[in-house]
Amino acid sequence: MITTNDINSILGIKEAFQLHGALKSVLFDKSKREEIFNKFLEIENDLSYDWFTNYFQEEQANRKGMMQDYTPDCICKLLCELNKTNNSDREIVFDCCCGIGGLTISMGQSNKNRTFYLEELSDNSMMMLLFNLSIRGMNAYVRHGDVLINKFKAYYKIQNDGKFSNIEIIDSMDDDFKVDTVISNPPYSLKFDDVESFKSDKRFIDFGIPPKAKADYAFILHALSHLKENGSMYFILPHGVLFRGGKEEQIRRKLIESNLLDAVIGLPEKLFLNTTIPVCILVLKKNRDKKSVVFIDASKEFVNKGKQNELSKEHIDKIVSSYNSDNDFLKYSHITNYDEIKNNDFNLNIPRYVDTFEEHELLI
């Protein structure tokens, strides 16, 4: 496994702040790029995981300003397995907050023929993202900029060139691209200060503008605007999106009334390195052939790994099996319908649908 010291040594740097410049100096020169890539591969040739995970999380992540948190590997695997049910043969995947590409790497490993459309704001993340895509020989288009205001300052085309991928700076990208699948772990409850300026934005016009204080639904609607008919979306989000009122309630209601919500999956706490909060996965699909919604409470089943929890293969398989089933599983999952959700005032809080209460015998 590659360490932070290995990365610094190969790139000839001593401090983390030098990483961005060091990568930029080699990634756009094919001979330098391949020389560096081969040095990395001499130490580690397993490309199924992101070598920069710990480096990014410990040295580069901006949790205070951008709410950045690296997506745990077990959640990446879960999304890939859920996606196999809906879009196993689909080739165009979009992540509007891709970070350094953890989710992208997982999706790329499960289907080498996929093309990715990726967006990311962070300057610190960009060169690591391009490295991750290129060394794995992936095909992608990357927009560097602010998703919320839909403005970008740089565009890249990454195209397989044999063993690795070439990286090309391009002038622009079509803003109306469409994708088969969306995967995303956006920054949680980020502020959207300029939201009132976007009342007529085509992304929000059918569902309403999100609140200024929390941009969670802004990311959902941004991604939804790029989804093809019959496409599927998988968003990792804080539980607040399930029950908060005001503008979020209005958007949530319209998504449900449009029959876009397919599943709500609650996950355990402490899956992330720098936050203990539990998260949920919202699955949305266009042109669904059913009216039901699956609720899964997987919050109590995990493996404890010190300060963090983790989903095992068995836990992932159980979630996917429940998602695909036509039946409820006692104290774990429930298949509901529009009327039940309407009667709950479009509140998607999981305990309203999955009763996990356990009676304890009284000690006398």
C-alpha positions as CSV (number, residue, x, y, z in Angstrom):
1,M,0.0,0.0,0.0
2,I,1.3,3.4,-0.9
3,T,2.0,5.8,2.0
4,T,2.1,9.5,2.2
5,N,5.9,9.3,2.4
6,D,5.9,7.2,-0.9
7,I,3.8,9.8,-2.7
8,N,6.0,12.7,-1.5
9,S,9.2,10.8,-2.4
10,I,8.0,9.9,-5.9
11,L,6.9,13.5,-6.6
12,G,10.0,15.0,-5.0
13,I,8.2,17.1,-2.4
14,K,8.4,17.4,1.4
15,E,5.1,19.2,2.4
16,A,1.5,18.4,1.5
17,F,0.9,21.9,0.1
18,Q,3.4,21.2,-2.7
19,L,1.4,18.3,-4.0
20,H,-0.9,20.3,-6.3
21,G,2.0,22.0,-8.1
22,A,4.0,18.8,-8.3
23,L,1.2,16.9,-10.0
24,K,0.4,19.8,-12.3
25,S,4.0,19.9,-13.5
26,V,3.9,16.3,-14.8
27,L,0.3,15.4,-15.7
28,F,0.2,17.4,-18.9
29,D,3.5,16.1,-20.2
30,K,3.0,12.5,-21.5
31,S,6.6,11.3,-21.0
32,K,6.8,12.8,-17.5
33,R,3.4,11.5,-16.6
34,E,4.1,7.9,-17.7
35,E,7.5,8.0,-15.9
36,I,5.7,9.0,-12.6
37,F,2.9,6.6,-13.1
38,N,5.3,3.7,-13.6
39,K,7.1,4.7,-10.3
40,F,3.8,4.5,-8.5
41,L,3.0,1.1,-10.1
42,E,6.3,-0.3,-9.0
43,I,5.1,0.2,-5.4
44,E,1.4,-0.6,-5.8
45,N,-0.3,-2.1,-8.8
46,D,-3.8,-2.5,-7.3
47,L,-5.8,0.2,-9.0
48,S,-9.1,-0.8,-7.4
49,Y,-8.8,1.7,-4.6
50,D,-7.7,5.3,-4.3
51,W,-4.1,5.7,-3.1
52,F,-4.7,9.3,-2.1
53,T,-7.5,8.5,0.4
54,N,-5.5,9.1,3.6
55,Y,-3.3,11.8,2.0
56,F,-6.4,13.8,1.0
57,Q,-8.4,13.2,4.2
58,E,-5.5,14.1,6.5
59,E,-3.7,16.8,4.5
60,Q,-5.9,18.2,1.8
61,A,-9.6,18.1,2.7
62,N,-11.4,21.4,3.5
63,R,-14.1,20.3,6.0
64,K,-14.7,23.8,7.4
65,G,-15.1,25.7,4.1
66,M,-16.3,23.0,1.7
67,M,-17.6,20.3,4.0
68,Q,-15.3,17.8,2.3
69,D,-15.3,14.2,3.4
70,Y,-13.9,11.3,1.5
71,T,-16.6,8.7,0.7
72,P,-15.8,5.4,2.6
73,D,-15.0,2.4,0.4
74,C,-17.9,0.4,1.8
75,I,-20.4,3.0,0.7
76,C,-18.7,3.2,-2.8
77,K,-19.2,-0.6,-3.0
78,L,-22.8,-0.4,-1.9
79,L,-23.7,2.2,-4.6
80,C,-22.0,0.0,-7.3
81,E,-24.1,-3.0,-6.2
82,L,-27.3,-1.0,-6.1
83,N,-26.6,0.4,-9.6
84,K,-26.1,-3.2,-11.0
85,T,-29.8,-3.7,-10.4
86,N,-30.8,-0.6,-12.4
87,N,-28.1,0.3,-14.9
88,S,-25.6,-2.5,-15.2
89,D,-25.2,-2.0,-18.9
90,R,-25.3,1.8,-18.9
91,E,-22.1,3.5,-19.8
92,I,-22.4,7.3,-19.0
93,V,-22.0,8.2,-15.3
94,F,-22.1,11.6,-13.7
95,D,-20.8,12.9,-10.3
96,C,-21.4,16.6,-9.7
97,C,-19.2,16.7,-6.6
98,C,-16.6,14.1,-7.4
99,G,-13.7,15.1,-5.1
100,I,-10.6,13.2,-6.0
101,G,-12.7,10.4,-7.6
102,G,-13.4,7.7,-5.0
103,L,-16.9,6.9,-6.2
104,T,-15.7,7.2,-9.8
105,I,-12.9,4.7,-9.3
106,S,-15.4,2.2,-7.9
107,M,-17.8,2.6,-10.8
108,G,-15.0,2.4,-13.3
109,Q,-13.7,-0.8,-11.8
110,S,-17.1,-2.5,-12.2
111,N,-17.4,-1.5,-15.9
112,K,-14.2,-0.5,-17.8
113,N,-16.3,0.9,-20.8
114,R,-17.9,3.7,-18.8
115,T,-17.5,7.4,-19.7
116,F,-17.7,9.8,-16.8
117,Y,-18.8,13.4,-16.6
118,L,-17.3,14.9,-13.4
119,E,-17.6,18.3,-11.7
120,E,-15.5,19.6,-8.7
121,L,-14.9,22.9,-7.1
122,S,-11.8,22.3,-5.0
123,D,-8.4,23.4,-6.5
124,N,-6.7,21.0,-4.1
125,S,-8.7,18.0,-5.4
126,M,-8.4,18.7,-9.1
127,M,-4.9,17.4,-9.8
128,M,-5.4,14.3,-7.7
129,L,-8.6,13.6,-9.6
130,L,-6.9,13.9,-13.0
131,F,-4.1,11.6,-11.7
132,N,-6.6,9.0,-10.6
133,L,-8.4,9.0,-13.9
134,S,-5.3,9.0,-16.1
135,I,-3.3,6.2,-14.3
136,R,-6.4,4.0,-14.6
137,G,-6.9,4.5,-18.3
138,M,-10.4,6.0,-17.8
139,N,-12.5,8.1,-20.1
140,A,-14.0,11.3,-18.7
141,Y,-14.9,14.9,-19.1
142,V,-14.2,17.1,-16.1
143,R,-15.5,20.6,-15.3
144,H,-13.6,22.6,-12.6
145,G,-15.9,25.1,-11.0
146,D,-18.9,25.9,-8.9
147,V,-21.8,23.5,-9.4
148,L,-24.4,25.6,-7.5
149,I,-24.0,28.7,-9.8
150,N,-23.2,26.4,-12.7
151,K,-20.0,28.3,-13.7
152,F,-16.7,26.6,-14.5
153,K,-13.2,27.9,-14.9
154,A,-11.5,24.9,-16.6
155,Y,-12.4,21.9,-18.6
156,Y,-10.5,18.6,-19.2
157,K,-10.9,15.7,-21.5
158,I,-9.4,12.4,-20.3
159,Q,-9.1,9.7,-23.0
160,N,-7.7,6.2,-22.8
161,D,-4.4,6.1,-24.8
162,G,-3.4,2.5,-24.2
163,K,-2.2,1.7,-20.7
164,F,-3.0,5.2,-19.4
165,S,-5.2,8.1,-20.4
166,N,-4.1,11.3,-22.1
167,I,-5.2,14.6,-20.3
168,E,-6.2,17.5,-22.6
169,I,-7.3,21.0,-21.6
170,I,-10.3,21.9,-23.6
171,D,-12.1,25.2,-24.1
172,S,-15.6,24.3,-23.0
173,M,-18.2,21.5,-22.6
174,D,-21.8,21.2,-23.7
175,D,-23.9,22.2,-20.6
176,D,-26.8,20.0,-21.8
177,F,-25.0,16.6,-21.6
178,K,-27.2,13.7,-20.5
179,V,-26.2,10.6,-18.5
180,D,-27.5,7.2,-17.6
181,T,-26.4,7.2,-13.9
182,V,-25.7,9.8,-11.2
183,I,-23.6,9.0,-8.2
184,S,-22.8,11.7,-5.7
185,N,-21.7,12.4,-2.1
186,P,-22.0,16.3,-2.1
187,P,-20.9,18.5,0.8
188,Y,-23.6,18.3,3.4
189,S,-25.8,21.4,4.1
190,L,-23.5,23.8,2.3
191,K,-24.8,27.4,2.0
192,F,-26.1,28.6,-1.3
193,D,-25.9,32.4,-0.8
194,D,-26.9,33.4,-4.3
195,V,-29.9,31.1,-4.6
196,E,-32.5,33.9,-5.1
197,S,-30.7,34.8,-8.3
198,F,-31.7,31.4,-9.8
199,K,-35.5,31.5,-9.6
200,S,-35.7,31.0,-13.4
201,D,-32.9,28.5,-13.7
202,K,-34.0,25.5,-15.7
203,R,-32.6,23.2,-13.0
204,F,-35.0,24.5,-10.4
205,I,-38.0,25.9,-12.3
206,D,-40.1,22.6,-12.1
207,F,-39.4,21.9,-8.4
208,G,-38.7,25.3,-6.8
209,I,-35.5,26.9,-5.5
210,P,-33.7,25.3,-2.5
211,P,-33.2,27.3,0.7
212,K,-30.2,29.6,1.1
213,A,-29.0,27.8,4.3
214,K,-28.8,24.3,2.8
215,A,-27.9,23.3,-0.7
216,D,-28.5,19.6,-0.5
217,Y,-31.5,19.7,-2.8
218,A,-29.7,22.1,-5.1
219,F,-27.2,19.4,-5.9
220,I,-30.0,16.8,-6.4
221,L,-31.8,19.1,-8.9
222,H,-28.6,20.0,-10.7
223,A,-27.8,16.3,-11.3
224,L,-31.5,15.5,-12.1
225,S,-31.3,18.1,-15.0
226,H,-28.6,15.9,-16.6
227,L,-30.3,12.6,-16.2
228,K,-31.6,10.7,-19.2
229,E,-35.1,9.3,-19.4
230,N,-35.0,5.9,-17.5
231,G,-31.8,7.0,-15.7
232,S,-31.1,6.4,-12.0
233,M,-29.5,8.6,-9.3
234,Y,-27.8,7.6,-6.0
235,F,-27.2,10.5,-3.5
236,I,-25.4,10.1,-0.1
237,L,-26.9,12.8,2.1
238,P,-27.6,13.8,5.7
239,H,-30.9,12.7,7.2
240,G,-32.2,16.2,7.3
241,V,-33.2,16.0,3.7
242,L,-35.8,13.5,4.7
243,F,-37.8,15.7,7.0
244,R,-36.8,19.4,7.0
245,G,-39.7,21.7,6.2
246,G,-40.1,24.9,4.2
247,K,-38.6,25.0,0.6
248,E,-37.1,21.5,1.1
249,E,-40.4,20.0,1.9
250,Q,-41.9,21.6,-1.2
251,I,-39.1,20.1,-3.4
252,R,-39.4,16.7,-1.7
253,R,-43.1,16.7,-2.3
254,K,-42.8,17.5,-6.0
255,L,-40.1,14.8,-6.4
256,I,-42.4,12.2,-4.8
257,E,-45.5,13.4,-6.7
258,S,-43.5,13.0,-9.9
259,N,-42.8,9.4,-8.9
260,L,-39.1,9.9,-8.9
261,L,-38.3,8.5,-5.5
262,D,-37.4,4.8,-5.6
263,A,-35.7,4.1,-2.2
264,V,-34.6,5.6,1.1
265,I,-31.7,3.7,2.8
266,G,-30.5,4.6,6.3
267,L,-26.9,3.8,7.1
268,P,-25.0,3.4,10.4
269,E,-23.2,6.3,12.1
270,K,-19.4,6.8,12.1
271,L,-18.9,5.4,8.6
272,F,-16.9,8.6,7.7
273,L,-13.5,9.5,9.2
274,N,-14.3,13.1,10.2
275,T,-17.9,13.0,11.1
276,T,-20.0,10.7,13.3
277,I,-23.4,11.5,11.8
278,P,-25.3,8.7,10.1
279,V,-26.2,9.3,6.4
280,C,-28.8,8.0,4.1
281,I,-28.9,7.1,0.4
282,L,-31.7,8.5,-1.8
283,V,-32.3,6.5,-4.9
284,L,-34.3,8.4,-7.6
285,K,-35.3,7.0,-11.0
286,K,-37.0,8.5,-14.1
287,N,-39.9,6.7,-15.7
288,R,-40.4,4.2,-13.0
289,D,-42.7,1.3,-13.7
290,K,-43.9,1.1,-10.1
291,K,-45.4,3.5,-7.6
292,S,-43.9,2.1,-4.4
293,V,-40.9,3.3,-2.4
294,V,-38.6,1.0,-0.5
295,F,-37.5,2.2,3.0
296,I,-34.5,0.4,4.6
297,D,-33.1,0.9,8.1
298,A,-29.6,-0.5,7.9
299,S,-28.4,1.7,10.7
300,K,-27.8,-1.0,13.3
301,E,-25.8,-3.5,11.3
302,F,-22.1,-2.8,10.9
303,V,-18.6,-3.9,11.9
304,N,-16.8,-1.7,14.4
305,K,-13.2,-0.8,13.4
306,G,-12.0,1.3,16.3
307,K,-13.2,4.9,15.8
308,Q,-15.1,4.0,12.6
309,N,-17.8,1.6,11.6
310,E,-17.8,-0.3,8.3
311,L,-20.3,-2.2,6.2
312,S,-19.2,-5.8,5.5
313,K,-20.0,-7.6,2.3
314,E,-22.8,-9.4,4.1
315,H,-24.3,-6.0,5.2
316,I,-24.1,-4.7,1.7
317,D,-25.7,-7.9,0.2
318,K,-28.6,-7.6,2.7
319,I,-29.3,-4.0,1.8
320,V,-29.2,-4.8,-2.0
321,S,-31.4,-7.9,-1.5
322,S,-33.9,-5.9,0.5
323,Y,-33.9,-3.1,-2.2
324,N,-34.6,-5.7,-4.9
325,S,-37.3,-7.6,-2.9
326,D,-41.0,-7.4,-3.3
327,N,-41.5,-8.1,0.4
328,D,-41.0,-6.3,3.8
329,F,-38.3,-7.6,6.2
330,L,-39.3,-7.3,9.9
331,K,-37.6,-4.4,11.6
332,Y,-35.4,-3.8,8.6
333,S,-37.4,-2.7,5.5
334,H,-40.8,-1.7,4.3
335,I,-42.3,-1.1,0.9
336,T,-44.7,1.8,1.0
337,N,-46.9,3.7,-1.4
338,Y,-47.8,7.3,-2.3
339,D,-50.8,7.4,0.0
340,E,-48.8,6.3,3.1
341,I,-46.1,9.0,2.3
342,K,-48.8,11.6,1.8
343,N,-50.5,10.7,5.1
344,N,-47.1,11.3,6.7
345,D,-47.1,14.8,5.2
346,F,-44.3,13.8,2.8
347,N,-41.9,13.3,5.7
348,L,-39.5,10.6,4.8
349,N,-38.0,10.0,8.2
350,I,-37.3,6.3,8.2
351,P,-38.7,5.4,11.7
352,R,-42.2,6.5,10.3
353,Y,-42.0,3.5,7.9
354,V,-39.7,0.9,9.5
355,D,-40.4,0.0,13.1
356,T,-37.2,-1.2,14.7
357,F,-38.4,-0.9,18.3
358,E,-37.2,-3.8,20.5
359,E,-39.0,-4.6,23.7
360,H,-36.7,-5.3,26.6
361,E,-37.7,-7.6,29.4
362,L,-38.2,-5.8,32.7
363,L,-35.8,-6.9,35.4
364,I,-37.6,-7.4,38.8
